[in-house]
Amino acid sequence: MLFLQLGIGLGLILVVGALVYVGLREERSGNPLDDRLAALGEREIDVESLEQLELGLSFKDRVIIPVVEKLADITAKFTPQKQLEQSRKLIEMAGMNTDPTQFFLLRIVLTIVGGIVGMALGFFALKGNAFQALLATGVGIGLGNYFPVMSMTSRIQKRQAEVIKSLPDALDLLVICVEAGLGLDQAMGKVYEKWDNELSLAFGRVLREIQLGKPRREALKDMSDRMDVPDLNSFTAAIIQAEQLGVSMAKILRVQSDQMRIKRRQRAQEKAQQAPVKMMIPMVLIIFPSLWIILMGPAAIRIAKQFFL
């Protein structure tokens, strides 16, 4: 009976893993071997030095990274384009340089590992019946599948919070630079030089894209899409509209700076209003019971001694 339950649980894990694997389907062009040979050909390395070159690399570069890339390429062949684009957008919003195919590979591996751990807990640790074991297996599969997404979402939220916090100060510096006679690109360059945060890095990427030939409005629009912050979206929309209509950039930046200051003050007031409600939870669960024990404990001991002892 135990082997039957183990077989059912393992079959469920394999079926779910196969469904996840088959559900992430996409064709990918390019041959890594051809790219590697082309790179070696450009470096003009003779045949005798190829073995020395390979042996000179570390175990990570020779074995681990090629295996991971190969598995990622296999996964990419079964990844739908829509899912791949959504993962790429999440990675860009998180400010990471991870390959979307490797992100899918991580989800598949964690799904299988979570299912195995859940099945082991259900059969051995909890010592439950088949239904409880299958339930624990399903929970493990779900947690393993969505844990990378939850981790990525947490990084995105932290990045967006940092952008919201630094945007009013960045706008003040932009206003000072533009009113002093600099252009918008030079003002963004000053923000990139002076600070080291997510917003300044985003401005630096916009400047590099402009230098490579991308129009300013497209570079700003792409930055807004990568961040997905409402305040930054309104800022970029105002800049693009001012550029199209020929409005003074300094005046637009001044208005945007004042609005961002007001929004930040309103957020601080909102958090201050929420503080008493949030403080009630630790007070009710932690502080009040301790007070009741201190105040009523001696009286309860005297009552117990008087009537029960």
Helices and strands as residue ranges (DSSP letters): H 2-23, H 32-42, H 47-56, H 59-59, I 60-64, H 65-76, H 81-94, H 100-120, I 121-125, H 130-179, H 184-194, H 198-211, H 216-227, H 230-245, H 249-282, I 283-287, H 288-307
